[in-house]
Amino acid sequence: MKRKTIGIAAVLVSLGAVAGLGGCATTSEIEALRKEVHLANIEARRAREEALAASQLAGKARAAAEEARAMVEANDARIDQLAK
């Protein structure tokens, strides 16, 4: 979903740039806009990769927390059993 949104945003920026030019832009201005869009796409790709890595890390942390919680519960049960 995020990837599609970022792609759509890049296309809209490109279309807005072309529409805004209205035939009065020089080749260098068009090239500068293309470069800007290209750099924005690179930045969006990096952000998407960082978000994916963060999501994976969060999943690992969640699994570790669940494992720790299960260990604590098992230890509590053993302690309760020994106390009887």
N, C-alpha and C positions, 0 to 999 in steps of 0.2 A: 504494500500500500504506500509506504513512504517513498519507495523507489519510483513508483508511478507518479506520485505527487511532485517529486523533484524533477522528473523528466518533463512533466507538463509545465512546470514553472520555467524550465530552461527554454522550452519551445515558445512560451508566452513572452519571455524576455526577448528572444530572437525576433519574434513577429512584431513586438512593440518597437524594437529598434528599427526594423525595416520600415514599418508604417510611419514612424516618427521622422525618418529621413526624408520622405516625400520627394525623392528624386534629387535632392539638393546636396547629398553627401558626396564627399570625395572618396576615391578608392582607399586612401589611407584611413579615413574615418570608418569606413566599412570594415577594413581589416582590423582596426583597433577594437571595434565592437565584437567582431568574431573572436578575437583573442580574449576579450573580457568574458564572453559567453563560455569559451573553452576553459578558461581558468575557473569560472564558477562551477562548471561541470566537474572539474577535477576536485574542487573543494567539497562539492556535494558527495562525490564518490568516497572521498576520505571520511567524511562525516558518517556516511552510511556504514562504512567498514568499522569505524570506531564504535558506532551504536551496536553493531552486531557483536563485536568483541565484548562490549560491556554487558550485553544481554547474556552471552554465554558465561561470562564470569559470574553474573548474578545467579544463573542457574546452578553453577557449581557451588556457590556459597550457600544457596538454599538447600542443596542436597547435603552439604556438610553439616548445616545446622540441624536438619532433620535427623541425621545420623547421631549427632551429639545428643539431641533430645531423647532419642531412643535409648542410648547408652545410659543417660541419667535415669530414665524411668526404670530400666532394668536394674541398675544399681540400687535405686530406692526400694524396689521390690525385694531384692536380696537382703538389704538392711532390715526391712520390715520383717522378713522371714526369720532372720537371725535374732531379732529382738523378741520374738515370741517364745 
